[in-house]
Amino acid sequence: MQFPAKGDLQAAVDAYMISFTATEASKSRLLARQRAVPDEDGFITVTRGGRVGPARNEEAQEKQEELQKKEEEKRAGMGDFYRFQVREQKKQRAGELVKRFQNDRRRVDDMRKQKGNRFKPRERTSTG
């Protein structure tokens, strides 16, 4: 008993390892089930272990696209974070407004020249 034969020892170790792996597999299945199934209150039990990923490639792609959209929305919603960026943006807007105003002024001057300064406002005549 103290020194069993090599074959007997190997058979005992193999049997133990088979039963150990079976119990570990059943535990992992139970934990996976707990991660996926909500309890009676509607909450999912948080357990230790890896996240269960999507079962199909289509679901994985949809999830990835959804995450990308969220990330883009987050970046778009963030806008300019630093003060100097906000100031520069205001300066650019003001510069664009000045350019548009100057273009409109030039256009009005050109229209006046084409018209030949014929436009004269009516003078009021006093009727008495």
C-alpha positions as a Markdown table, in Angstrom:
| # | Residue | x | y | z |
|---|---|---|---|---|
| 1 | Met | 0.0 | 0.0 | 0.0 |
| 2 | Gln | 2.8 | 2.4 | 0.8 |
| 3 | Phe | 4.5 | 1.9 | -2.6 |
| 4 | Pro | 1.8 | 0.9 | -5.2 |
| 5 | Ala | 2.7 | -0.3 | -8.6 |
| 6 | Lys | 3.2 | 2.3 | -11.3 |
| 7 | Gly | 0.2 | 1.1 | -13.3 |
| 8 | Asp | -2.2 | 1.2 | -10.3 |
| 9 | Leu | -0.9 | 4.7 | -9.3 |
| 10 | Gln | -1.4 | 6.0 | -12.9 |
| 11 | Ala | -4.9 | 4.6 | -13.1 |
| 12 | Ala | -5.8 | 6.2 | -9.8 |
| 13 | Val | -4.4 | 9.6 | -10.9 |
| 14 | Asp | -6.2 | 9.4 | -14.2 |
| 15 | Ala | -9.5 | 8.6 | -12.5 |
| 16 | Tyr | -9.1 | 11.5 | -10.1 |
| 17 | Met | -8.2 | 13.9 | -13.0 |
| 18 | Ile | -11.2 | 12.8 | -15.0 |
| 19 | Ser | -13.6 | 13.4 | -12.0 |
| 20 | Phe | -11.8 | 16.7 | -11.3 |
| 21 | Thr | -12.2 | 18.0 | -14.8 |
| 22 | Ala | -15.9 | 16.9 | -14.9 |
| 23 | Thr | -16.6 | 18.8 | -11.7 |
| 24 | Glu | -14.7 | 21.9 | -13.0 |
| 25 | Ala | -16.7 | 21.8 | -16.2 |
| 26 | Ser | -20.0 | 21.5 | -14.3 |
| 27 | Lys | -19.0 | 24.5 | -12.1 |
| 28 | Ser | -18.0 | 26.6 | -15.1 |
| 29 | Arg | -21.4 | 25.7 | -16.8 |
| 30 | Leu | -23.2 | 26.7 | -13.7 |
| 31 | Leu | -21.4 | 30.0 | -13.5 |
| 32 | Ala | -22.0 | 30.7 | -17.1 |
| 33 | Arg | -25.7 | 30.1 | -16.6 |
| 34 | Gln | -25.7 | 32.4 | -13.6 |
| 35 | Arg | -24.0 | 35.1 | -15.7 |
| 36 | Ala | -26.6 | 34.9 | -18.4 |
| 37 | Val | -29.9 | 34.3 | -16.4 |
| 38 | Pro | -31.4 | 37.1 | -14.4 |
| 39 | Asp | -32.9 | 36.3 | -11.0 |
| 40 | Glu | -36.5 | 36.8 | -9.9 |
| 41 | Asp | -35.8 | 40.6 | -9.5 |
| 42 | Gly | -34.4 | 40.9 | -13.0 |
| 43 | Phe | -30.8 | 41.3 | -11.9 |
| 44 | Ile | -27.9 | 39.3 | -13.4 |
| 45 | Thr | -25.6 | 37.8 | -10.8 |
| 46 | Val | -22.1 | 39.2 | -11.0 |
| 47 | Thr | -19.6 | 36.3 | -10.8 |
| 48 | Arg | -15.9 | 36.0 | -11.2 |
| 49 | Gly | -14.7 | 34.9 | -14.5 |
| 50 | Gly | -14.5 | 36.0 | -18.1 |
| 51 | Arg | -17.3 | 37.7 | -20.0 |
| 52 | Val | -19.4 | 35.6 | -22.2 |
| 53 | Gly | -19.0 | 36.9 | -25.7 |
| 54 | Pro | -21.6 | 36.8 | -28.5 |
| 55 | Ala | -22.3 | 33.4 | -29.9 |
| 56 | Arg | -22.3 | 34.4 | -33.6 |
| 57 | Asn | -20.0 | 36.5 | -35.7 |
| 58 | Glu | -22.9 | 38.7 | -36.9 |
| 59 | Glu | -23.7 | 39.6 | -33.3 |
| 60 | Ala | -20.1 | 40.4 | -32.7 |
| 61 | Gln | -19.9 | 42.7 | -35.7 |
| 62 | Glu | -23.1 | 44.5 | -34.7 |
| 63 | Lys | -21.8 | 45.0 | -31.2 |
| 64 | Gln | -18.5 | 46.3 | -32.5 |
| 65 | Glu | -20.3 | 48.8 | -34.9 |
| 66 | Glu | -22.5 | 49.9 | -32.0 |
| 67 | Leu | -19.5 | 50.5 | -29.8 |
| 68 | Gln | -17.8 | 52.5 | -32.7 |
| 69 | Lys | -21.0 | 54.7 | -33.1 |
| 70 | Lys | -21.0 | 55.3 | -29.3 |
| 71 | Glu | -17.4 | 56.3 | -29.4 |
| 72 | Glu | -18.0 | 58.7 | -32.4 |
| 73 | Glu | -20.9 | 60.3 | -30.6 |
| 74 | Lys | -18.9 | 60.7 | -27.5 |
| 75 | Arg | -16.1 | 62.4 | -29.5 |
| 76 | Ala | -18.6 | 64.6 | -31.4 |
| 77 | Gly | -20.4 | 65.5 | -28.2 |
| 78 | Met | -17.2 | 66.4 | -26.5 |
| 79 | Gly | -16.4 | 69.2 | -28.9 |
| 80 | Asp | -13.5 | 71.4 | -28.0 |
| 81 | Phe | -12.3 | 70.7 | -24.5 |
| 82 | Tyr | -9.7 | 73.3 | -23.9 |
| 83 | Arg | -10.2 | 77.0 | -23.6 |
| 84 | Phe | -7.8 | 77.9 | -26.4 |
| 85 | Gln | -9.7 | 75.6 | -28.7 |
| 86 | Val | -12.9 | 77.4 | -27.9 |
| 87 | Arg | -11.3 | 80.8 | -28.4 |
| 88 | Glu | -9.8 | 79.8 | -31.7 |
| 89 | Gln | -13.1 | 78.5 | -32.9 |
| 90 | Lys | -14.8 | 81.8 | -32.0 |
| 91 | Lys | -12.0 | 83.7 | -33.8 |
| 92 | Gln | -12.6 | 81.6 | -36.9 |
| 93 | Arg | -16.4 | 82.2 | -36.8 |
| 94 | Ala | -15.8 | 86.0 | -36.4 |
| 95 | Gly | -13.4 | 86.0 | -39.3 |
| 96 | Glu | -15.9 | 84.1 | -41.5 |
| 97 | Leu | -18.6 | 86.7 | -40.6 |
| 98 | Val | -16.3 | 89.6 | -41.5 |
| 99 | Lys | -15.4 | 87.9 | -44.8 |
| 100 | Arg | -19.1 | 87.4 | -45.6 |
| 101 | Phe | -19.9 | 91.0 | -44.7 |
| 102 | Gln | -17.1 | 92.3 | -47.0 |
| 103 | Asn | -18.3 | 90.1 | -49.8 |
| 104 | Asp | -21.9 | 91.4 | -49.4 |
| 105 | Arg | -20.6 | 95.0 | -49.3 |
| 106 | Arg | -18.7 | 94.4 | -52.5 |
| 107 | Arg | -21.7 | 92.9 | -54.2 |
| 108 | Val | -23.9 | 95.8 | -53.2 |
| 109 | Asp | -21.3 | 98.3 | -54.5 |
| 110 | Asp | -21.1 | 96.3 | -57.8 |
| 111 | Met | -24.9 | 96.4 | -58.2 |
| 112 | Arg | -24.9 | 100.1 | -57.6 |
| 113 | Lys | -22.3 | 100.6 | -60.3 |
| 114 | Gln | -24.2 | 98.5 | -62.7 |
| 115 | Lys | -27.4 | 100.4 | -62.0 |
| 116 | Gly | -25.5 | 103.6 | -62.6 |
| 117 | Asn | -26.6 | 105.2 | -59.4 |
| 118 | Arg | -30.1 | 105.7 | -60.9 |
| 119 | Phe | -31.6 | 105.0 | -57.6 |
| 120 | Lys | -32.8 | 108.1 | -55.9 |
| 121 | Pro | -35.1 | 108.1 | -53.1 |
| 122 | Arg | -38.4 | 109.9 | -53.6 |
| 123 | Glu | -38.6 | 113.4 | -52.2 |
| 124 | Arg | -41.6 | 114.3 | -50.3 |
| 125 | Thr | -43.6 | 117.1 | -51.7 |
| 126 | Ser | -45.7 | 119.1 | -49.5 |
| 127 | Thr | -49.3 | 119.4 | -50.7 |
| 128 | Gly | -51.1 | 122.1 | -49.2 |
